[in-house]
Amino acid sequence: MITILIKSALNFSHDILKQTTQTGDYVIDATMGNGHDTKFLAEIVGQKGKVFSFDIQDLAINNTKKLLKENSIDNVDIIKDSHSNFDKYIKHNNIAAIIYNLGYLPGGDKSLITHPESTIISINKGLKLLKKHGILILVIYYGHPGGQSEKDEVFKLTENLNQKEFNVLKYEFINQNNEPPILIAIEKK
Ligand SMILES: C[S@@+](CC[C@H](N)C(=O)[O-])C[C@H]1O[C@@H](n2cnc3c(N)ncnc32)[C@H](O)[C@@H]1O
């Protein structure tokens, strides 16, 4: 069987999450959407752990609730609020992983997108919540109107993080059409 060694940004994000999270961990899905990352994380952290999942759209909340119910998953706190308000809900600094998929809800209203202002506030708050060796991952979809400026803002912030405190990786296909997503992974040292 032939296996593709170089994975999509989305699949690579799941590989990193699998390697950095374990049973009992507390983790965040910052852009819940249809709940695929939330389900993936809930299955890793198990009953002793918890996923805090954020979205601002009813459609995302409803789709995720349905997915979790169908899979008998009950270790998720679904929070209808912006990820820029992480600190209103999460008081402890022991988060093992935070995942973002920036862009619009697949199958939803394409004009409802993540915005640089709230994304940047959220990343800064998220980095404070990470435990030592915790990881914050951004899968950046940027082919839609507004996507480029959000990507640029995220790069500006993450490229300038102090290397004594964080390792920052950029994972990007450089020969593909149609703006494939780019992954940024930040590890707290
Ligand atoms: C690309 S989708 C996420 C896909 C999701 N990871 C999945 O598995 O289906 C981006 C989501 O971010 C949500 N969003 C936009 N702004 C937000 C904000 N400030 N806080 C939290 N979620 C936000 C959108 O409503 C949308 O559902």
Ligand as a Chemical Component Dictionary entry (heavy atoms), coordinates in Angstrom:
data_LIG
# 
_chem_comp.id                   LIG 
_chem_comp.type                 NON-POLYMER 
_chem_comp.pdbx_formal_charge   0 
_chem_comp.three_letter_code    LIG 
# 
loop_
_chem_comp_atom.comp_id 
_chem_comp_atom.atom_id 
_chem_comp_atom.alt_atom_id 
_chem_comp_atom.type_symbol 
_chem_comp_atom.charge 
_chem_comp_atom.model_Cartn_x 
_chem_comp_atom.model_Cartn_y 
_chem_comp_atom.model_Cartn_z 
_chem_comp_atom.pdbx_ordinal 
LIG C1  C1  C 0  -13.367 26.783 9.829  1  
LIG S1  S1  S 1  -14.714 26.732 10.941 2  
LIG C2  C2  C 0  -14.241 25.523 12.120 3  
LIG C3  C3  C 0  -14.360 24.098 11.664 4  
LIG C4  C4  C 0  -14.341 23.115 12.793 5  
LIG N1  N1  N 0  -13.023 22.977 13.380 6  
LIG C5  C5  C 0  -14.904 21.760 12.400 7  
LIG O1  O1  O 0  -14.332 20.732 12.805 8  
LIG O2  O2  O -1 -15.925 21.720 11.727 9  
LIG C6  C6  C 0  -14.545 28.260 11.821 10 
LIG C7  C7  C 0  -15.570 28.445 12.905 11 
LIG O3  O3  O 0  -15.143 29.545 13.709 12 
LIG C8  C8  C 0  -16.287 30.170 14.214 13 
LIG N2  N2  N 0  -15.954 31.513 14.731 14 
LIG C9  C9  C 0  -15.863 32.695 14.060 15 
LIG N3  N3  N 0  -15.498 33.677 14.902 16 
LIG C10 C10 C 0  -15.371 33.115 16.132 17 
LIG C11 C11 C 0  -15.025 33.629 17.417 18 
LIG N4  N4  N 0  -14.714 34.918 17.587 19 
LIG N5  N5  N 0  -14.997 32.773 18.453 20 
LIG C12 C12 C 0  -15.277 31.449 18.285 21 
LIG N6  N6  N 0  -15.607 30.904 17.090 22 
LIG C13 C13 C 0  -15.651 31.727 16.025 23 
LIG C14 C14 C 0  -17.252 30.186 13.028 24 
LIG O4  O4  O 0  -18.566 30.365 13.456 25 
LIG C15 C15 C 0  -16.978 28.792 12.421 26 
LIG O5  O5  O 0  -17.899 27.859 12.869 27 
# 
loop_
_chem_comp_bond.comp_id 
_chem_comp_bond.atom_id_1 
_chem_comp_bond.atom_id_2 
_chem_comp_bond.value_order 
_chem_comp_bond.pdbx_ordinal 
LIG C1  S1  SING 1  
LIG S1  C2  SING 2  
LIG S1  C6  SING 3  
LIG C2  C3  SING 4  
LIG C3  C4  SING 5  
LIG C4  N1  SING 6  
LIG C4  C5  SING 7  
LIG C5  O1  DOUB 8  
LIG C5  O2  SING 9  
LIG C6  C7  SING 10 
LIG C7  O3  SING 11 
LIG C7  C15 SING 12 
LIG O3  C8  SING 13 
LIG C8  N2  SING 14 
LIG C8  C14 SING 15 
LIG N2  C9  SING 16 
LIG N2  C13 SING 17 
LIG C9  N3  DOUB 18 
LIG N3  C10 SING 19 
LIG C10 C11 SING 20 
LIG C10 C13 DOUB 21 
LIG C11 N4  SING 22 
LIG C11 N5  DOUB 23 
LIG N5  C12 SING 24 
LIG C12 N6  DOUB 25 
LIG N6  C13 SING 26 
LIG C14 O4  SING 27 
LIG C14 C15 SING 28 
LIG C15 O5  SING 29 
# 
